[in-house]
């Protein structure tokens, strides 16, 4: 292999790869499919199953996931989060999250991996 022949190409390749890495790190919008829940249930503060199951057995807070999430945020110090399987993401737009509490959603936003927070652009309910 001729080092002079590959030198400029290799440098160009490195520059392109570095550019792609910076663009990915700068936070391109992503689509997340999950459920808007509350941090109390999602992080097992008062739940053993990372769900609303234990709280809903109480019957004093209502009978739906939305009732539970709103109760936990209003009365137990929780915040709205996005649950995607076993991952839990903080959300910067709590008002929009509250409107979709307890629902399965398609959320578009930019994830900040340093603090695990999504800058929400949109939330749409899905079936």
N, C-alpha and C positions, 0 to 999 in steps of 0.2 A: 504494500500500500504506500502510495506517495504522499508524504505528510504535507508537502506544498499544495498538492491538489485538493486535499480535504480540509486544510486549515480554514479558508474563508467559508466554506459550506458549514463546517462544524460551528464556527462562530455565529453564523446566521441562524442555525438551528437552535443554539443556546439562547440567542436573543428572542426568538419566536416563542420558545418554551417559557422563558421568563415572563414574557408579556402575557401569555395565557394564564400563568400562575398568578400574576398580579390581578388580572381581571377576575379570576375566580375568588381570590382573597378579598377583592374590593366589595364583594357582596352582590352578585347578580341575583335578581329575583328568582325565587323557587316556588314550586307548588307543593303544598303539603296536604295530605288527606288524613283527617283525624276527627277528634271530637273536642268541642270546647267544654272543658270541665273546670274544676277548681283545684288550687294547689293543695288544699287539705286532703281531699280524697286521692288525687293523682299521686301525691308523694307519701301516701300511707300515714298521714298524721293521725287520722282516726279511722283508717280503713286498712284491712288486711289484704284486700284484693285489688287495690288501685282502681277502685270503682266506687259507685254510689251505693252499692248493695247494703252495707251495714247501716248507713244513715237512713235509707229508705225503709228499712224494717221498723224504724222508730215511729213512722207515720205522722209525727208532729210537724215535719218539715214539708209535707206534700208527698206526692206519689210519683214524681218523674225526675229524671236526671237534671232537667232544667231547674226544678224546684230545689233540688239538693245543692246544685252549684251556686245558685243565687243565695240560698240560705248560708252556705259556708263562707261566701265572700262577704255578705252583709253582717253576719253575726259571729263568725269564728276567725276572722282575720285572714281569710284566704284571698287569693287573686285569681283571675281567670287565666287559664293556661290552655295550650293545645296538647292533647294526648295523641301520640302516633305510636300505636303498639306499646312498647315498653319505654318510649322516650317521652319526656315532658318538656315543653318549650314555654318560656315566659312570653307574654305578648305586650307590646308597647301601647296598643290601643284597647284599653279596657272597656270603653263604651261600646265599641263595635263588637267586642267579644261578648259582652253582656246581652246584646240583642240576639246572639246565637247560642246562648248558654244551653248545654245539654244536647246540642245537635251535632250530627255528623256533618262535617263541612269540607269544602275545598278552600284552602287559605293560600293566598299568594302574598309573599313577603320576602324580606331579606334577613337571613340568619346571621347574627353576630355570634360566632363560636366562642368568643372570649367570655361572654356572659350568658350564652344560651338563650338570647332574646331575639324574637322575630319582630322586625319593623313591618307591621301589617300594612299591605296595600289594599287588600280586599278579602272579604269572607263571604262565601256563598253556601247556603245549605245544600246538602245532597242527600239522595235517598240511599 
